[in-house]
Amino acid sequence: MRRLRHEERLKFLRRGSSPREEPLVNAVKVRNSLKSLRNRHRDNRLVRRKGRVYIINKTQKRFKARQG
């Protein structure tokens, strides 16, 4: 596993571009306030799980967010 990381690092240094080429599709945005994000889409839902506040959207996954 360590060797793979080293090879990726060398590949990045040779190319000179960002190491993350493809966007993270399922990444969760982290914001201080979710009030404005809640109103961005009509299917957004504000839920509280394990002491954290989340915005979830089952139709448009790109609106996922977490407060904190």
PyMOL CGO cylinders between C-alpha atoms (Angstrom):
from pymol import cmd
from pymol.cgo import CYLINDER

trace = [
    CYLINDER, 0.00, 0.00, 0.00, 2.80, 2.41, 0.83, 0.3, 1, 1, 1, 1, 1, 1,
    CYLINDER, 2.80, 2.41, 0.83, 4.53, 1.73, -2.49, 0.3, 1, 1, 1, 1, 1, 1,
    CYLINDER, 4.53, 1.73, -2.49, 1.37, 2.63, -4.38, 0.3, 1, 1, 1, 1, 1, 1,
    CYLINDER, 1.37, 2.63, -4.38, 1.15, 5.97, -2.61, 0.3, 1, 1, 1, 1, 1, 1,
    CYLINDER, 1.15, 5.97, -2.61, 4.79, 6.70, -3.42, 0.3, 1, 1, 1, 1, 1, 1,
    CYLINDER, 4.79, 6.70, -3.42, 4.20, 5.92, -7.10, 0.3, 1, 1, 1, 1, 1, 1,
    CYLINDER, 4.20, 5.92, -7.10, 1.16, 8.18, -7.18, 0.3, 1, 1, 1, 1, 1, 1,
    CYLINDER, 1.16, 8.18, -7.18, 3.18, 10.97, -5.60, 0.3, 1, 1, 1, 1, 1, 1,
    CYLINDER, 3.18, 10.97, -5.60, 5.90, 10.61, -8.22, 0.3, 1, 1, 1, 1, 1, 1,
    CYLINDER, 5.90, 10.61, -8.22, 3.33, 10.61, -11.01, 0.3, 1, 1, 1, 1, 1, 1,
    CYLINDER, 3.33, 10.61, -11.01, 1.85, 13.81, -9.61, 0.3, 1, 1, 1, 1, 1, 1,
    CYLINDER, 1.85, 13.81, -9.61, 5.24, 15.51, -9.40, 0.3, 1, 1, 1, 1, 1, 1,
    CYLINDER, 5.24, 15.51, -9.40, 6.10, 14.57, -12.96, 0.3, 1, 1, 1, 1, 1, 1,
    CYLINDER, 6.10, 14.57, -12.96, 2.83, 15.86, -14.40, 0.3, 1, 1, 1, 1, 1, 1,
    CYLINDER, 2.83, 15.86, -14.40, 2.51, 19.01, -12.35, 0.3, 1, 1, 1, 1, 1, 1,
    CYLINDER, 2.51, 19.01, -12.35, -1.28, 18.91, -12.21, 0.3, 1, 1, 1, 1, 1, 1,
    CYLINDER, -1.28, 18.91, -12.21, -3.61, 18.35, -9.30, 0.3, 1, 1, 1, 1, 1, 1,
    CYLINDER, -3.61, 18.35, -9.30, -3.60, 14.85, -7.81, 0.3, 1, 1, 1, 1, 1, 1,
    CYLINDER, -3.60, 14.85, -7.81, -7.41, 14.61, -7.94, 0.3, 1, 1, 1, 1, 1, 1,
    CYLINDER, -7.41, 14.61, -7.94, -8.42, 14.48, -11.59, 0.3, 1, 1, 1, 1, 1, 1,
    CYLINDER, -8.42, 14.48, -11.59, -12.00, 13.30, -11.27, 0.3, 1, 1, 1, 1, 1, 1,
    CYLINDER, -12.00, 13.30, -11.27, -14.47, 15.13, -9.01, 0.3, 1, 1, 1, 1, 1, 1,
    CYLINDER, -14.47, 15.13, -9.01, -15.72, 13.32, -5.95, 0.3, 1, 1, 1, 1, 1, 1,
    CYLINDER, -15.72, 13.32, -5.95, -19.33, 12.53, -6.73, 0.3, 1, 1, 1, 1, 1, 1,
    CYLINDER, -19.33, 12.53, -6.73, -20.42, 11.46, -3.26, 0.3, 1, 1, 1, 1, 1, 1,
    CYLINDER, -20.42, 11.46, -3.26, -18.45, 14.02, -1.28, 0.3, 1, 1, 1, 1, 1, 1,
    CYLINDER, -18.45, 14.02, -1.28, -20.29, 15.86, 1.47, 0.3, 1, 1, 1, 1, 1, 1,
    CYLINDER, -20.29, 15.86, 1.47, -19.87, 19.63, 1.69, 0.3, 1, 1, 1, 1, 1, 1,
    CYLINDER, -19.87, 19.63, 1.69, -19.05, 20.91, 5.17, 0.3, 1, 1, 1, 1, 1, 1,
    CYLINDER, -19.05, 20.91, 5.17, -20.58, 24.29, 5.99, 0.3, 1, 1, 1, 1, 1, 1,
    CYLINDER, -20.58, 24.29, 5.99, -21.00, 26.42, 9.10, 0.3, 1, 1, 1, 1, 1, 1,
    CYLINDER, -21.00, 26.42, 9.10, -24.64, 27.10, 8.36, 0.3, 1, 1, 1, 1, 1, 1,
    CYLINDER, -24.64, 27.10, 8.36, -27.03, 24.91, 6.38, 0.3, 1, 1, 1, 1, 1, 1,
    CYLINDER, -27.03, 24.91, 6.38, -29.93, 27.35, 6.27, 0.3, 1, 1, 1, 1, 1, 1,
    CYLINDER, -29.93, 27.35, 6.27, -29.11, 28.67, 2.80, 0.3, 1, 1, 1, 1, 1, 1,
    CYLINDER, -29.11, 28.67, 2.80, -28.25, 25.24, 1.43, 0.3, 1, 1, 1, 1, 1, 1,
    CYLINDER, -28.25, 25.24, 1.43, -31.61, 23.87, 2.53, 0.3, 1, 1, 1, 1, 1, 1,
    CYLINDER, -31.61, 23.87, 2.53, -33.46, 26.19, 0.14, 0.3, 1, 1, 1, 1, 1, 1,
    CYLINDER, -33.46, 26.19, 0.14, -31.36, 25.39, -2.93, 0.3, 1, 1, 1, 1, 1, 1,
    CYLINDER, -31.36, 25.39, -2.93, -33.54, 22.45, -4.00, 0.3, 1, 1, 1, 1, 1, 1,
    CYLINDER, -33.54, 22.45, -4.00, -37.12, 21.51, -3.17, 0.3, 1, 1, 1, 1, 1, 1,
    CYLINDER, -37.12, 21.51, -3.17, -36.20, 17.92, -2.19, 0.3, 1, 1, 1, 1, 1, 1,
    CYLINDER, -36.20, 17.92, -2.19, -33.54, 18.92, 0.36, 0.3, 1, 1, 1, 1, 1, 1,
    CYLINDER, -33.54, 18.92, 0.36, -34.23, 17.62, 3.85, 0.3, 1, 1, 1, 1, 1, 1,
    CYLINDER, -34.23, 17.62, 3.85, -32.66, 18.72, 7.10, 0.3, 1, 1, 1, 1, 1, 1,
    CYLINDER, -32.66, 18.72, 7.10, -31.93, 15.69, 9.30, 0.3, 1, 1, 1, 1, 1, 1,
    CYLINDER, -31.93, 15.69, 9.30, -30.08, 15.19, 12.56, 0.3, 1, 1, 1, 1, 1, 1,
    CYLINDER, -30.08, 15.19, 12.56, -27.99, 12.04, 12.96, 0.3, 1, 1, 1, 1, 1, 1,
    CYLINDER, -27.99, 12.04, 12.96, -25.50, 11.18, 15.69, 0.3, 1, 1, 1, 1, 1, 1,
    CYLINDER, -25.50, 11.18, 15.69, -25.40, 14.76, 16.95, 0.3, 1, 1, 1, 1, 1, 1,
    CYLINDER, -25.40, 14.76, 16.95, -24.69, 16.28, 13.54, 0.3, 1, 1, 1, 1, 1, 1,
    CYLINDER, -24.69, 16.28, 13.54, -26.97, 18.17, 11.19, 0.3, 1, 1, 1, 1, 1, 1,
    CYLINDER, -26.97, 18.17, 11.19, -27.12, 17.03, 7.57, 0.3, 1, 1, 1, 1, 1, 1,
    CYLINDER, -27.12, 17.03, 7.57, -28.81, 18.11, 4.36, 0.3, 1, 1, 1, 1, 1, 1,
    CYLINDER, -28.81, 18.11, 4.36, -29.81, 15.08, 2.30, 0.3, 1, 1, 1, 1, 1, 1,
    CYLINDER, -29.81, 15.08, 2.30, -31.40, 14.93, -1.11, 0.3, 1, 1, 1, 1, 1, 1,
    CYLINDER, -31.40, 14.93, -1.11, -32.34, 11.57, -2.61, 0.3, 1, 1, 1, 1, 1, 1,
    CYLINDER, -32.34, 11.57, -2.61, -33.03, 12.92, -6.11, 0.3, 1, 1, 1, 1, 1, 1,
    CYLINDER, -33.03, 12.92, -6.11, -29.95, 15.15, -6.54, 0.3, 1, 1, 1, 1, 1, 1,
    CYLINDER, -29.95, 15.15, -6.54, -27.01, 13.67, -4.62, 0.3, 1, 1, 1, 1, 1, 1,
    CYLINDER, -27.01, 13.67, -4.62, -24.84, 16.74, -5.19, 0.3, 1, 1, 1, 1, 1, 1,
    CYLINDER, -24.84, 16.74, -5.19, -26.72, 18.72, -2.54, 0.3, 1, 1, 1, 1, 1, 1,
    CYLINDER, -26.72, 18.72, -2.54, -25.40, 16.63, 0.37, 0.3, 1, 1, 1, 1, 1, 1,
    CYLINDER, -25.40, 16.63, 0.37, -23.94, 18.71, 3.19, 0.3, 1, 1, 1, 1, 1, 1,
    CYLINDER, -23.94, 18.71, 3.19, -22.97, 18.48, 6.85, 0.3, 1, 1, 1, 1, 1, 1,
    CYLINDER, -22.97, 18.48, 6.85, -22.80, 21.20, 9.45, 0.3, 1, 1, 1, 1, 1, 1,
    CYLINDER, -22.80, 21.20, 9.45, -19.56, 21.60, 11.33, 0.3, 1, 1, 1, 1, 1, 1,
]
cmd.load_cgo(trace, "trace")
